[in-house]
Amino acid sequence: MDQIENQTLSGRVIVDDQTFTDCQFKNAEVVYTGGTPPAYVRCGFEGSRLVFEGPADSTLQYLRALAAAGPEFRAVVLSLIPELTGQSAVAAPAND
C-alpha cells in the first residue's frame, strides 16, 4: 500500500490501496473503487463526502437490494458492519 502522510487533501481523492496518516481531507470527494480498502490513521474529514465507483458501487447497490428484500436480509446486511449498529453479528437465513 502507498503511504501518504501529513497532507491536506481536497478535490477528488481515490483512496484504494493507500494508507493515510495524519492527513486532513477538506472538501474532498473521497472515492473508493473496490480495490484494497484504505487505512486512515489520525485523519480528519471536513466538508468531505464518500463516493463509491466501479465494483465498490456495484457491491453497495447489491447490499441495498438485499436490505430491501425483507427484514431477515436487512438484518444480515446490518450485521456486516456491527460497528454501525452496536450489535453483534446476525446469522444469514438458511437456504431451504
Phi, psi and omega in degrees: 000141175287145180254127175237125185230146171051049179234153169257123185245137178217173183073205182278121180234112176277124191255354180307143171061029182226151172246125179252124180236128179053042179254155175241127175258112182241119181051043183260151169260101186274104190256125174244126185251000176110006176281202177299128181301143179286164172241140179238123180238114179053049179253155177239151181231121181229121178062026183253161178223152178271139177229134178247128182230162176059223181302327179295319178294319178299317178296317179298318178297320178298315179296322177296318179296318177299314182298327180280346184289336180163163185299327181293322178285327176300318178298321179295315180299314180296327181290344179293336180229075184298338179298334181277333184255343182073016181241164178279169183297150178247137180291146177291149177296148181287144173272120181271000000 
